[in-house]
Amino acid sequence: RKVTAFRKFCTDFFDDANAPKDPLELARYGADKLKSKHDELKATVTASKYPFVEQLNGPIGLLEQTVDNSDDWYLTEFTMGDELLDAKENVIDPIQSFLNGTQRTIYDDAAALLTTHSSNLNYLPADCDQPVRAALADPNAFRGNKMAQLKQANDVLRAQLDDVVTTRRAEISTAVEHRKAELVAGDFYNNATPAAQQAVLHTIEHTLTRVQAESQIALIQQIAADFESSAYPALLDQLANSQQGGGGGGAPKKQTVSIKTVTVPGATGVLETDTDVDTYLIALRAALVQALKDGKRISL
């Protein structure tokens, strides 16, 4: 009866209907398969990044009690069949099914979304990512329809992120296009050489391409800030230094600086009264006039 029971256990636990019938062959077969399963589960726990995989430590502990025994032990002393079959049904098979199936892809996609857009989450309402984080941390994430719920929450979060990134790209692109229109309508552009005009337009188009290619809002805004503070003034200088009939080449007589880069000495704190505003405007005017005296041109 014990041999028959052990063979039935091997058939059920290893999903192998061809387990040997000879007692000694069955004992060796069971010993090898139990050792292999023990090592397999240990390797899974060691290599896995999924927190719930640690639940395999329970079955591993049971398997440790079954390895490295004599052949006779498996035929006469083995009594852990029910415990191991229960562990297989409730822990081992569900986790291995997760790791080898589409549920794993859903989990990985959600984790990757949080990592990729970690900074962009700051531009969404607080805790909007909580459903996804809670699902990823769920110790029962591998059970039932948990991954279907995670996919739904992840799709919602992805749509929110796509919307805020798309909106910010559009805002920045519109601002750059506005600067382009201003530039093309100005005397510096109209009096510049065709080569200088093309170079300026190419630089602006490159900026717009970078905005559309970038997925991080902070970097999109940095592109816009750099364009306003340095690239746009430099384009003005490029045009001013390449006026038709003016010889071209050489350093520009004036350097254009953005008004945002003009430092107002002593301007700190807050403006609360009319007097505060008047004082600040006087200081700002002095700083702007000094920039002009220093041979600079100021872009607004």
C-alpha positions as a Markdown table, in Angstrom:
| # | Residue | x | y | z |
|---|---|---|---|---|
| 1 | Arg | 0.0 | 0.0 | 0.0 |
| 2 | Lys | 2.8 | 2.4 | 0.8 |
| 3 | Val | 4.5 | 1.8 | -2.6 |
| 4 | Thr | 1.2 | 2.3 | -4.3 |
| 5 | Ala | 0.6 | 5.5 | -2.4 |
| 6 | Phe | 4.0 | 6.9 | -3.2 |
| 7 | Arg | 3.6 | 6.1 | -6.9 |
| 8 | Lys | 0.2 | 7.9 | -6.8 |
| 9 | Phe | 1.9 | 10.9 | -5.1 |
| 10 | Cys | 4.6 | 11.0 | -7.8 |
| 11 | Thr | 2.0 | 10.8 | -10.5 |
| 12 | Asp | 0.1 | 13.7 | -9.1 |
| 13 | Phe | 2.9 | 15.9 | -7.8 |
| 14 | Phe | 5.1 | 15.6 | -10.9 |
| 15 | Asp | 2.2 | 15.3 | -13.4 |
| 16 | Asp | 3.8 | 12.2 | -14.8 |
| 17 | Ala | 1.5 | 9.2 | -15.4 |
| 18 | Asn | 4.5 | 7.1 | -16.4 |
| 19 | Ala | 6.1 | 6.9 | -13.0 |
| 20 | Pro | 8.0 | 3.5 | -12.6 |
| 21 | Lys | 6.1 | 0.6 | -11.1 |
| 22 | Asp | 9.2 | -1.2 | -9.8 |
| 23 | Pro | 9.6 | -0.3 | -6.1 |
| 24 | Leu | 13.3 | 0.5 | -6.2 |
| 25 | Glu | 13.1 | 2.3 | -9.6 |
| 26 | Leu | 10.2 | 4.3 | -8.2 |
| 27 | Ala | 12.2 | 5.2 | -5.0 |
| 28 | Arg | 15.1 | 6.5 | -7.1 |
| 29 | Tyr | 12.7 | 8.3 | -9.5 |
| 30 | Gly | 10.9 | 10.0 | -6.6 |
| 31 | Ala | 14.2 | 10.9 | -4.8 |
| 32 | Asp | 15.6 | 12.5 | -8.0 |
| 33 | Lys | 12.4 | 14.4 | -8.8 |
| 34 | Leu | 12.0 | 15.7 | -5.3 |
| 35 | Lys | 15.6 | 16.9 | -5.2 |
| 36 | Ser | 15.1 | 18.5 | -8.6 |
| 37 | Lys | 11.9 | 20.3 | -7.6 |
| 38 | His | 13.6 | 21.5 | -4.4 |
| 39 | Asp | 16.5 | 23.0 | -6.3 |
| 40 | Glu | 14.2 | 24.5 | -8.9 |
| 41 | Leu | 12.1 | 26.3 | -6.4 |
| 42 | Lys | 15.2 | 27.6 | -4.5 |
| 43 | Ala | 16.6 | 28.9 | -7.7 |
| 44 | Thr | 13.3 | 30.6 | -8.4 |
| 45 | Val | 13.2 | 32.4 | -5.0 |
| 46 | Thr | 16.9 | 33.4 | -5.4 |
| 47 | Ala | 16.6 | 34.8 | -8.9 |
| 48 | Ser | 13.1 | 36.3 | -8.8 |
| 49 | Lys | 12.2 | 40.0 | -8.4 |
| 50 | Tyr | 8.6 | 39.3 | -7.4 |
| 51 | Pro | 8.0 | 39.7 | -3.7 |
| 52 | Phe | 5.3 | 37.0 | -3.4 |
| 53 | Val | 7.7 | 34.4 | -4.7 |
| 54 | Glu | 9.0 | 34.1 | -1.1 |
| 55 | Gln | 5.9 | 32.1 | -0.4 |
| 56 | Leu | 7.7 | 29.2 | -2.1 |
| 57 | Asn | 9.9 | 29.0 | 1.0 |
| 58 | Gly | 7.1 | 27.0 | 2.7 |
| 59 | Pro | 7.1 | 24.2 | 0.1 |
| 60 | Ile | 10.9 | 24.4 | -0.1 |
| 61 | Gly | 11.0 | 23.6 | 3.7 |
| 62 | Leu | 8.8 | 20.6 | 3.1 |
| 63 | Leu | 10.9 | 19.4 | 0.2 |
| 64 | Glu | 14.1 | 19.7 | 2.3 |
| 65 | Gln | 12.7 | 17.0 | 4.6 |
| 66 | Thr | 12.3 | 14.6 | 1.6 |
| 67 | Val | 15.8 | 14.9 | 0.0 |
| 68 | Asp | 18.9 | 12.8 | 0.5 |
| 69 | Asn | 17.1 | 9.9 | 2.1 |
| 70 | Ser | 17.7 | 6.2 | 1.5 |
| 71 | Asp | 15.6 | 4.4 | -1.2 |
| 72 | Asp | 13.7 | 2.4 | 1.5 |
| 73 | Trp | 12.7 | 5.6 | 3.2 |
| 74 | Tyr | 10.6 | 6.8 | 0.2 |
| 75 | Leu | 8.8 | 3.4 | 0.2 |
| 76 | Thr | 8.3 | 3.0 | 3.9 |
| 77 | Glu | 8.7 | 6.3 | 5.7 |
| 78 | Phe | 7.4 | 8.9 | 3.3 |
| 79 | Thr | 4.3 | 10.6 | 4.9 |
| 80 | Met | 4.3 | 14.1 | 3.5 |
| 81 | Gly | 2.3 | 13.5 | 0.3 |
| 82 | Asp | -0.8 | 15.3 | 1.4 |
| 83 | Glu | 1.1 | 18.4 | 2.6 |
| 84 | Leu | 3.2 | 18.6 | -0.6 |
| 85 | Leu | 0.1 | 18.1 | -2.9 |
| 86 | Asp | -1.6 | 20.9 | -1.0 |
| 87 | Ala | 1.4 | 23.2 | -1.4 |
| 88 | Lys | 1.5 | 22.3 | -5.1 |
| 89 | Glu | -2.1 | 23.2 | -5.6 |
| 90 | Asn | -2.2 | 26.4 | -3.5 |
| 91 | Val | 1.3 | 27.9 | -3.9 |
| 92 | Ile | 3.7 | 26.1 | -6.4 |
| 93 | Asp | 1.5 | 25.8 | -9.4 |
| 94 | Pro | -0.1 | 29.3 | -9.2 |
| 95 | Ile | 3.2 | 31.0 | -8.8 |
| 96 | Gln | 4.9 | 29.0 | -11.6 |
| 97 | Ser | 1.9 | 29.6 | -13.8 |
| 98 | Phe | 2.3 | 33.3 | -13.2 |
| 99 | Leu | 6.0 | 33.2 | -13.9 |
| 100 | Asn | 5.5 | 31.3 | -17.2 |
| 101 | Gly | 2.4 | 33.1 | -18.5 |
| 102 | Thr | 1.0 | 36.5 | -19.5 |
| 103 | Gln | 0.3 | 37.5 | -15.9 |
| 104 | Arg | 4.0 | 38.1 | -15.5 |
| 105 | Thr | 4.0 | 40.5 | -18.6 |
| 106 | Ile | 1.2 | 42.5 | -17.1 |
| 107 | Tyr | 3.1 | 42.8 | -13.8 |
| 108 | Asp | 6.3 | 43.8 | -15.5 |
| 109 | Asp | 4.6 | 46.4 | -17.7 |
| 110 | Ala | 3.0 | 48.0 | -14.7 |
| 111 | Ala | 6.3 | 48.1 | -12.8 |
| 112 | Ala | 8.1 | 49.5 | -15.8 |
| 113 | Leu | 5.5 | 52.3 | -16.2 |
| 114 | Leu | 6.1 | 53.4 | -12.6 |
| 115 | Thr | 9.9 | 53.4 | -13.2 |
| 116 | Thr | 9.8 | 55.1 | -16.6 |
| 117 | His | 7.4 | 57.9 | -15.4 |
| 118 | Ser | 8.6 | 58.3 | -11.9 |
| 119 | Ser | 9.2 | 62.0 | -12.3 |
| 120 | Asn | 6.1 | 62.5 | -14.5 |
| 121 | Leu | 3.9 | 61.2 | -11.6 |
| 122 | Asn | 4.6 | 64.5 | -9.8 |
| 123 | Tyr | 2.5 | 66.3 | -12.4 |
| 124 | Leu | -0.6 | 64.1 | -11.7 |
| 125 | Pro | -3.0 | 64.2 | -8.7 |
| 126 | Ala | -1.6 | 62.8 | -5.5 |
| 127 | Asp | -1.9 | 59.0 | -5.1 |
| 128 | Cys | -3.2 | 58.4 | -8.6 |
| 129 | Asp | -0.6 | 55.7 | -8.9 |
| 130 | Gln | -1.7 | 54.0 | -5.6 |
| 131 | Pro | -3.9 | 51.3 | -7.2 |
| 132 | Val | -1.0 | 50.1 | -9.4 |
| 133 | Arg | 1.5 | 50.2 | -6.5 |
| 134 | Ala | -1.0 | 48.4 | -4.2 |
| 135 | Ala | -1.5 | 45.7 | -6.8 |
| 136 | Leu | 2.2 | 45.2 | -7.4 |
| 137 | Ala | 2.8 | 44.8 | -3.6 |
| 138 | Asp | -0.2 | 42.4 | -3.1 |
| 139 | Pro | 1.1 | 39.1 | -1.7 |
| 140 | Asn | -1.6 | 37.4 | -3.6 |
| 141 | Ala | -0.9 | 39.1 | -6.9 |
| 142 | Phe | -0.4 | 35.8 | -8.6 |
| 143 | Arg | -3.9 | 34.5 | -7.7 |
| 144 | Gly | -7.3 | 34.8 | -9.4 |
| 145 | Asn | -8.0 | 37.9 | -11.5 |
| 146 | Lys | -5.5 | 40.1 | -9.6 |
| 147 | Met | -3.5 | 40.8 | -12.8 |
| 148 | Ala | -6.7 | 41.6 | -14.7 |
| 149 | Gln | -7.4 | 44.3 | -12.1 |
| 150 | Leu | -3.8 | 45.5 | -12.3 |
| 151 | Lys | -4.0 | 45.8 | -16.1 |
| 152 | Gln | -7.1 | 47.9 | -15.8 |
| 153 | Ala | -5.5 | 50.2 | -13.2 |
| 154 | Asn | -2.3 | 50.4 | -15.2 |
| 155 | Asp | -4.2 | 51.4 | -18.4 |
| 156 | Val | -5.9 | 54.2 | -16.6 |
| 157 | Leu | -2.6 | 55.5 | -15.2 |
| 158 | Arg | -0.9 | 55.2 | -18.6 |
| 159 | Ala | -3.7 | 57.2 | -20.2 |
| 160 | Gln | -3.3 | 59.9 | -17.5 |
| 161 | Leu | 0.4 | 60.1 | -18.0 |
| 162 | Asp | 0.1 | 60.2 | -21.8 |
| 163 | Asp | -2.4 | 63.0 | -21.5 |
| 164 | Val | -0.2 | 65.2 | -19.3 |
| 165 | Val | 2.9 | 64.6 | -21.4 |
| 166 | Thr | 1.0 | 65.3 | -24.6 |
| 167 | Thr | -0.5 | 68.5 | -23.1 |
| 168 | Arg | 2.9 | 69.7 | -22.0 |
| 169 | Arg | 4.5 | 69.0 | -25.3 |
| 170 | Ala | 1.8 | 70.9 | -27.1 |
| 171 | Glu | 2.2 | 73.9 | -24.7 |
| 172 | Ile | 5.9 | 74.0 | -25.3 |
| 173 | Ser | 5.7 | 73.5 | -29.0 |
| 174 | Thr | 3.1 | 76.3 | -29.3 |
| 175 | Ala | 5.5 | 78.6 | -27.4 |
| 176 | Val | 8.4 | 77.8 | -29.6 |
| 177 | Glu | 6.2 | 78.2 | -32.7 |
| 178 | His | 5.2 | 81.6 | -31.4 |
| 179 | Arg | 8.9 | 82.6 | -31.1 |
| 180 | Lys | 9.5 | 81.3 | -34.6 |
| 181 | Ala | 6.7 | 83.5 | -35.9 |
| 182 | Glu | 8.0 | 86.5 | -34.1 |
| 183 | Leu | 11.5 | 85.9 | -35.5 |
| 184 | Val | 10.4 | 85.4 | -39.1 |
| 185 | Ala | 8.3 | 88.6 | -38.9 |
| 186 | Gly | 11.2 | 90.7 | -37.6 |
| 187 | Asp | 13.8 | 92.8 | -39.3 |
| 188 | Phe | 16.7 | 90.7 | -38.2 |
| 189 | Tyr | 15.3 | 87.7 | -40.1 |
| 190 | Asn | 14.2 | 89.6 | -43.2 |
| 191 | Asn | 17.6 | 91.4 | -43.6 |
| 192 | Ala | 19.6 | 88.2 | -42.9 |
| 193 | Thr | 21.2 | 86.1 | -45.6 |
| 194 | Pro | 19.2 | 83.1 | -46.9 |
| 195 | Ala | 21.8 | 80.8 | -45.4 |
| 196 | Ala | 21.4 | 82.4 | -42.0 |
| 197 | Gln | 17.6 | 82.2 | -42.3 |
| 198 | Gln | 17.8 | 78.5 | -43.1 |
| 199 | Ala | 20.2 | 77.8 | -40.2 |
| 200 | Val | 17.9 | 79.5 | -37.8 |
| 201 | Leu | 14.8 | 77.7 | -39.0 |
| 202 | His | 16.7 | 74.4 | -38.8 |
| 203 | Thr | 17.6 | 75.1 | -35.2 |
| 204 | Ile | 14.0 | 75.8 | -34.3 |
| 205 | Glu | 12.7 | 72.7 | -36.0 |
| 206 | His | 15.3 | 70.7 | -34.2 |
| 207 | Thr | 14.1 | 72.1 | -30.9 |
| 208 | Leu | 10.5 | 71.1 | -31.8 |
| 209 | Thr | 11.6 | 67.6 | -32.8 |
| 210 | Arg | 13.3 | 67.2 | -29.4 |
| 211 | Val | 10.2 | 68.3 | -27.6 |
| 212 | Gln | 8.1 | 65.7 | -29.4 |
| 213 | Ala | 10.6 | 63.0 | -28.9 |
| 214 | Glu | 11.0 | 63.6 | -25.1 |
| 215 | Ser | 8.7 | 61.7 | -22.7 |
| 216 | Gln | 9.9 | 63.2 | -19.4 |
| 217 | Ile | 8.0 | 66.4 | -18.6 |
| 218 | Ala | 10.9 | 67.9 | -16.6 |
| 219 | Leu | 13.2 | 67.5 | -19.6 |
| 220 | Ile | 10.5 | 69.0 | -21.9 |
| 221 | Gln | 10.4 | 72.0 | -19.7 |
| 222 | Gln | 14.2 | 72.2 | -19.6 |
| 223 | Ile | 14.3 | 72.2 | -23.4 |
| 224 | Ala | 11.8 | 75.2 | -23.3 |
| 225 | Ala | 13.8 | 77.0 | -20.6 |
| 226 | Asp | 17.1 | 76.6 | -22.5 |
| 227 | Phe | 15.5 | 77.8 | -25.7 |
| 228 | Glu | 14.1 | 80.9 | -24.1 |
| 229 | Ser | 17.2 | 81.7 | -22.0 |
| 230 | Ser | 20.0 | 80.9 | -24.5 |
| 231 | Ala | 19.0 | 79.4 | -27.9 |
| 232 | Tyr | 16.5 | 82.2 | -28.9 |
| 233 | Pro | 18.9 | 85.1 | -28.0 |
| 234 | Ala | 21.6 | 83.2 | -29.9 |
| 235 | Leu | 19.4 | 82.9 | -33.0 |
| 236 | Leu | 18.9 | 86.7 | -32.9 |
| 237 | Asp | 22.6 | 87.2 | -32.7 |
| 238 | Gln | 23.1 | 84.8 | -35.6 |
| 239 | Leu | 20.7 | 86.8 | -37.8 |
| 240 | Ala | 22.1 | 90.1 | -36.7 |
| 241 | Asn | 25.6 | 89.0 | -37.5 |
| 242 | Ser | 24.6 | 87.9 | -41.0 |
| 243 | Gln | 22.8 | 90.9 | -42.5 |
| 244 | Gln | 22.7 | 91.1 | -46.3 |
| 245 | Gly | 25.3 | 93.5 | -47.5 |
| 246 | Gly | 26.9 | 93.8 | -44.1 |
| 247 | Gly | 29.9 | 91.5 | -44.7 |
| 248 | Gly | 28.7 | 88.7 | -42.5 |
| 249 | Gly | 31.0 | 86.6 | -40.3 |
| 250 | Gly | 32.9 | 87.6 | -37.2 |
| 251 | Ala | 31.5 | 88.2 | -33.8 |
| 252 | Pro | 28.3 | 90.2 | -33.4 |
| 253 | Lys | 28.7 | 93.8 | -32.2 |
| 254 | Lys | 26.1 | 93.1 | -29.6 |
| 255 | Gln | 25.1 | 90.0 | -27.6 |
| 256 | Thr | 21.5 | 89.3 | -27.1 |
| 257 | Val | 20.4 | 88.1 | -23.6 |
| 258 | Ser | 17.0 | 87.0 | -22.4 |
| 259 | Ile | 15.3 | 89.4 | -20.0 |
| 260 | Lys | 14.9 | 86.3 | -17.7 |
| 261 | Thr | 18.7 | 86.2 | -17.3 |
| 262 | Val | 19.1 | 89.9 | -16.3 |
| 263 | Thr | 19.8 | 90.0 | -12.6 |
| 264 | Val | 18.1 | 92.7 | -10.5 |
| 265 | Pro | 20.5 | 93.6 | -7.6 |
| 266 | Gly | 18.8 | 93.5 | -4.2 |
| 267 | Ala | 15.5 | 92.0 | -5.6 |
| 268 | Thr | 14.5 | 89.6 | -2.9 |
| 269 | Gly | 11.5 | 88.8 | -0.8 |
| 270 | Val | 7.9 | 89.5 | -2.0 |
| 271 | Leu | 6.0 | 92.5 | -3.4 |
| 272 | Glu | 3.2 | 93.5 | -1.1 |
| 273 | Thr | 2.6 | 97.2 | -1.6 |
| 274 | Asp | 2.6 | 99.8 | -4.4 |
| 275 | Thr | 5.9 | 101.1 | -2.9 |
| 276 | Asp | 7.4 | 97.6 | -3.2 |
| 277 | Val | 6.4 | 97.5 | -6.9 |
| 278 | Asp | 7.8 | 101.0 | -7.6 |
| 279 | Thr | 11.1 | 100.1 | -5.8 |
| 280 | Tyr | 11.4 | 96.9 | -7.8 |
| 281 | Leu | 10.7 | 98.6 | -11.2 |
| 282 | Ile | 13.3 | 101.2 | -10.5 |
| 283 | Ala | 15.9 | 98.5 | -9.8 |
| 284 | Leu | 14.8 | 96.5 | -12.8 |
| 285 | Arg | 15.1 | 99.5 | -15.1 |
| 286 | Ala | 18.6 | 100.2 | -13.8 |
| 287 | Ala | 19.6 | 96.6 | -14.4 |
| 288 | Leu | 18.2 | 96.7 | -18.0 |
| 289 | Val | 19.9 | 100.0 | -18.8 |
| 290 | Gln | 23.1 | 98.7 | -17.4 |
| 291 | Ala | 22.8 | 95.6 | -19.7 |
| 292 | Leu | 22.3 | 97.9 | -22.7 |
| 293 | Lys | 25.4 | 100.0 | -21.6 |
| 294 | Asp | 27.3 | 96.8 | -21.5 |
| 295 | Gly | 26.6 | 96.4 | -25.2 |
| 296 | Lys | 23.9 | 93.8 | -24.8 |
| 297 | Arg | 20.6 | 93.5 | -26.6 |
| 298 | Ile | 17.6 | 92.2 | -24.5 |
| 299 | Ser | 15.0 | 89.8 | -25.8 |
| 300 | Leu | 11.6 | 89.8 | -24.1 |
